[in-house]
């Protein structure tokens, strides 16, 4: 047998790297001390280096052929039963954050990164309580808007171009939705969490606040209610009001 050939089980047993994200990161027990800084393992240089090493690693001879044969012969569910598979595909990852006194969540699918506050440059004759201006994120000028104003959570005079007061816990959320990028100042980031769809409760029938207008569902997190925002409605409204 060719010495370069490895069976599926042999290849899985080869220690390639320390997958700390599965042990102490967002997919593990979340005990990594770096999570407070990077928020998600995707933002960590250790995770990036591991990804590069996997991409650069050459596959063993006949490895792809063996996997083709294994998958072709597999008829049973791959995730320890259909129930587990259904649960794995029926979960939603969200980022939970705070604006004023409200805990809110957006789907991770629209999240690009979380970063510290930076200077927001106003645009003459365009900047207002909703459209705060533009800012520089990694050399790219992005539009910055106030979710607090859109959701009517903070009086306009307290926005102060998205900064002010105690800035220790404040962050910027960089998002992308259908090709449009927006940056939102938030008062605090709690982290990224996964929820099963069955954990989403229907929003209140009586809607009295703008934040509830955009609420797609309500989650319970650490005994607190979290409004899961309708990303499609939120971003379409934002684009319509500003452009």
C-alpha positions in Angstrom: 0.0 0.0 0.0 1.2 3.5 -0.8 2.8 5.0 2.3 1.2 8.4 1.5 -2.3 6.9 1.7 -4.4 7.4 4.9 -7.8 6.0 5.6 -10.5 8.3 6.8 -10.0 7.2 10.4 -6.3 7.5 10.2 -6.5 11.0 8.7 -8.9 12.1 11.5 -6.4 10.9 14.1 -3.5 12.9 12.9 -3.0 15.9 15.2 -3.0 18.9 12.8 -3.6 21.8 15.1 -5.1 22.8 18.4 -8.7 23.5 17.6 -9.2 25.7 20.7 -12.4 27.2 19.2 -14.1 23.8 19.7 -12.8 23.5 23.3 -12.8 26.9 24.9 -14.1 29.1 22.1 -17.6 29.9 20.9 -18.2 26.3 19.9 -16.9 25.0 23.3 -17.3 26.1 26.8 -16.4 29.8 26.2 -13.7 30.0 28.8 -11.1 31.5 26.5 -9.9 34.8 27.9 -9.5 36.3 24.4 -13.3 36.2 23.7 -13.8 39.4 25.7 -11.6 41.1 23.2 -12.3 39.4 19.9 -16.0 38.5 20.6 -16.0 35.6 18.1 -13.3 33.1 17.2 -13.5 34.2 13.6 -11.8 37.4 14.7 -8.9 35.7 16.4 -5.5 35.4 14.8 -5.2 31.8 16.1 -8.3 30.8 14.2 -7.1 32.6 11.0 -3.7 30.9 11.2 -5.3 27.5 11.6 -7.5 28.1 8.6 -4.5 29.0 6.5 -2.6 25.9 7.5 -5.5 23.7 6.5 -5.8 25.4 3.1 -2.1 25.0 2.5 -2.0 21.3 3.6 -1.9 18.8 0.7 -4.5 16.1 0.8 -3.1 12.5 1.1 -3.1 10.4 -2.1 -6.5 8.8 -2.9 -8.1 10.7 0.0 -10.8 12.3 -2.1 -11.5 9.0 -3.8 -12.0 7.3 -0.5 -14.4 9.9 0.8 -16.3 9.7 -2.5 -16.8 6.0 -1.9 -17.7 6.4 1.8 -20.3 9.1 1.1 -21.8 7.1 -1.8 -22.2 4.1 0.4 -23.7 6.0 3.3 -27.5 5.9 3.6 -27.9 6.5 7.3 -27.9 10.0 8.8 -24.5 11.4 9.5 -25.2 13.2 12.7 -26.1 10.4 15.2 -29.7 10.1 14.0 -32.2 12.2 12.2 -33.3 14.0 15.4 -29.8 15.4 16.0 -29.4 16.3 12.4 -32.7 18.2 12.4 -31.7 20.1 15.6 -28.3 21.0 14.1 -29.9 22.5 11.0 -32.7 24.2 12.9 -30.6 26.5 15.0 -29.9 30.2 14.5 -26.7 32.0 15.7 -27.3 35.5 16.9 -25.2 38.3 18.4 -26.8 39.8 21.5 -26.2 43.4 22.4 -27.6 46.3 24.4 -29.0 49.6 23.2 -30.1 51.9 26.1 -32.1 49.6 28.4 -33.1 47.1 25.6 -31.4 43.8 24.9 -31.5 43.1 21.1 -30.2 40.5 18.7 -29.3 40.2 15.0 -28.5 37.1 13.0 -24.8 36.4 12.8 -25.3 36.1 9.0 -25.3 39.9 8.8 -22.4 40.4 11.2 -18.9 41.2 9.7 -17.1 42.2 12.8 -17.2 44.0 16.2 -14.7 46.8 16.8 -14.0 49.6 19.2 -15.4 53.1 18.9 -13.7 55.4 16.4 -14.3 58.9 15.2 -17.5 59.4 13.1 -17.1 62.0 10.4 -20.3 63.9 9.7 -21.4 64.6 6.1 -22.5 68.2 5.4 -26.2 68.6 4.8 -26.7 64.8 5.1 -25.8 63.7 8.7 -28.7 63.7 11.2 -30.0 61.8 14.2 -30.3 58.6 12.1 -27.4 58.9 9.6 -24.5 59.7 11.8 -21.9 59.9 9.0 -19.0 57.8 7.8 -16.1 56.2 9.6 -12.9 54.4 8.7 -12.9 50.6 9.3 -9.7 48.9 8.3 -9.1 51.5 5.6 -12.6 51.4 4.2 -15.1 54.2 4.6 -18.4 52.9 5.8 -21.8 54.4 6.5 -22.7 54.7 10.2 -26.3 54.8 11.4 -28.0 55.0 14.8 -30.1 51.9 15.6 -31.1 53.7 18.8 -32.8 56.5 16.8 -34.4 54.1 14.3 -35.8 52.0 17.2 -36.6 55.1 19.2 -34.6 53.9 22.2 -32.5 56.9 23.0 -33.4 60.7 22.9 -31.6 62.3 19.9 -29.6 64.7 22.1 -27.9 61.7 23.8 -26.6 60.3 20.5 -23.7 62.7 20.2 -22.5 61.2 17.0 -22.7 57.7 18.5 -20.3 58.4 21.4 -20.4 60.0 24.8 -20.8 59.0 28.4 -19.1 55.9 29.6 -17.5 54.4 26.5 -15.8 51.4 28.2 -18.4 48.9 27.1 -19.5 50.6 23.9 -18.7 49.0 20.5 -19.3 49.3 16.8 -21.1 46.5 15.0 -20.1 46.2 11.3 -22.8 44.6 9.2 -23.5 43.6 5.6 -26.9 42.8 4.2 -27.5 42.2 0.5 -24.4 44.0 -0.5 -25.0 47.1 1.7 -22.6 47.7 4.6 -23.7 49.6 7.8 -22.0 50.3 11.1 -24.0 50.7 14.3 -22.8 52.0 17.6 -24.1 49.9 20.5 -23.8 50.3 24.3 -22.6 46.8 25.1 -21.9 43.4 23.4 -22.9 40.3 25.2 -21.6 37.7 22.7 -22.8 35.2 20.1 -25.2 32.5 21.0 -27.1 29.7 19.3 -30.8 29.1 19.7 -33.2 26.5 18.4 -36.1 27.8 16.4 -38.5 26.4 19.0 -37.0 28.9 21.5 -38.2 31.9 19.6 -41.5 33.3 21.0 -43.9 35.4 19.0 -43.5 39.1 19.4 -46.2 41.0 21.4 -49.5 41.5 19.8 -49.9 45.0 21.1 -47.0 47.0 19.6 -46.3 50.3 21.3 -42.6 50.9 20.6 -40.5 51.0 17.4 -38.2 48.3 18.7 -41.1 45.9 18.8 -42.2 46.9 15.3 -38.9 45.4 14.1 -39.0 42.4 16.4 -39.3 39.1 14.6 -39.3 37.0 17.8 -38.5 37.1 21.5 -35.7 35.1 23.1 -35.0 34.4 26.7 -31.4 34.8 27.6 -30.2 34.8 31.2 -33.8 35.3 32.4 -34.0 38.4 30.3 -36.1 39.0 27.2 -34.1 39.7 24.0 -35.8 41.2 20.9 -34.6 39.3 17.8 -34.7 42.0 15.1 -36.1 41.3 11.6 -32.9 42.0 9.5 -34.7 42.3 6.2 -37.2 44.9 7.5 -34.6 46.8 9.5 -32.1 47.2 6.6 -34.7 47.9 4.0 -36.2 50.7 6.2 -32.8 52.1 6.9 -31.9 52.2 3.2 -35.3 53.8 2.4 -35.1 56.5 5.0 -31.5 57.5 4.3 -31.3 57.1 0.5 
